[in-house]
Every structure is written in C-alpha cells, then in structure tokens.
Amino acid sequence: MREHVSDFYVKRAKSEGYRSRSAFKLMEILEKDKLVRPGMTLVDLGSTPGGWSQVAVENGARVIALDILPMMPIEGVTFILGDFREEDALSRLEESLEGREIDLVISDMAPNITGVDVTDQARSMHLVELALDFCITHLKPGGNFLVKVFQGSGYEDYLKAMKANFGKVSARKPKASRDRSSEVYLLGMGKIITH
C-alpha cells in the first residue's frame, strides 16, 4: 500500500485527473502505435475505474466500456454494467454500436488476486482468452486488439492464438508498468478472418 501511495504514476494520475496509473500505460502505447484515431469505435473490456476510457476519449474515440463493477460516468463513454460473456451485456453492447463496427478492443483486465500464483495465473489467462474470443466474434476484419497478459503458464499458447488471429502481434512493456510485474501488453494488429 505504501508503495502504491508514493508511486510516481499514482501521484501523476491524481494531479492530472486520471482515474488510474494505468492511463499512462495506454498513453505510452498509443504514442508509439497510433492505435486510436478520431471517430473510431473502441470497446474497453473490464473498464473500471475508467483510466483507459478517459485516454481513449481524449484521443477522439467513441468508447463503449463494459465492466462487472460500477464505473463513475465519463463524458463521451457509453458504460455497460455487466459481464461481457453474458447475452444481456452483449445485446446492450450491440445496441450501443448502432450498426457501427468495432475498430479496436482494449483490455486491462486482471482477476482479483488470491496470492496463490498458480490460481491467479489461471484466472488471468481465462480472462484474456475470453477477451480474445470476444475479438474473434465482434472485432471488425482488420481491427486491432490490445490486451494485458501476465507471463507465466499459458502465455506462449496465448501468444500463438493471437498470432493465428492477427496479421502482426507485438509485445509492449510501458514505463508505467512496475518492473517486478510480469505483465506485458500484447498488441494484435489487423484481425484476420479465420472462418
């Protein structure tokens, strides 16, 4: 807790009005990869507290955010409280799209940590697999996907699955990621039509 409170990015997020330190991770990736452009449709999976949605809106995207936890409103963001695996949340998402295709899916999801590494890794991989399944079904052909993944059991298989579904896959480790964290952001560019 002390580390969190004294963290440079936590302080910066507070002073600049961002809801989470992870906002700076997305900013750095967007600066490098130019993923967001004005008018595009972006889905933020596991959006709460909303740091990534804030950055996406600032970059001109039309954002639809989903989370099973409530999120305080952000101007320019359509928020859906629900589980993106369930029919109700998906049908509300489809309504929010108003016929538009999804250009980019971003996911900074992580499970509630138990402290048992094997369990936490398995739960984390399950979430990112669900996010990839969501992209396979809902992301437009040629669309992009940015997802936080923890290196460990299942990582290499997940990387293969990403490569099977996107033209190019790169790994990103932003400066705002803690050094000791095994997190890495995988960026899938150019969704391939596989079926």
Sequence and secondary structure as in RCSB ss.txt:
>XXXX:A:sequence
MREHVSDFYVKRAKSEGYRSRSAFKLMEILEKDKLVRPGMTLVDLGSTPGGWSQVAVENGARVIALDILPMMPIE
GVTFILGDFREEDALSRLEESLEGREIDLVISDMAPNITGVDVTDQARSMHLVELALDFCITHLKPGGNFLVKVF
QGSGYEDYLKAMKANFGKVSARKPKASRDRSSEVYLLGMGKIITH
>XXXX:A:secstr
 HHHHH HHHHHHHHHT S THHHHHHHHHHHH    TT EEEEET TT HHHHHHHHTT EEEEEESS     T
TEEEEES TTSHHHHHHHHHHHTT  EEEEEE       S HHHHHHHHHHHHHHHHHHHHHHEEEEEEEEEEEE
SSTTHHHHHHHHHHHEEEEEEE  TTS TT  EEEEEEEEE    
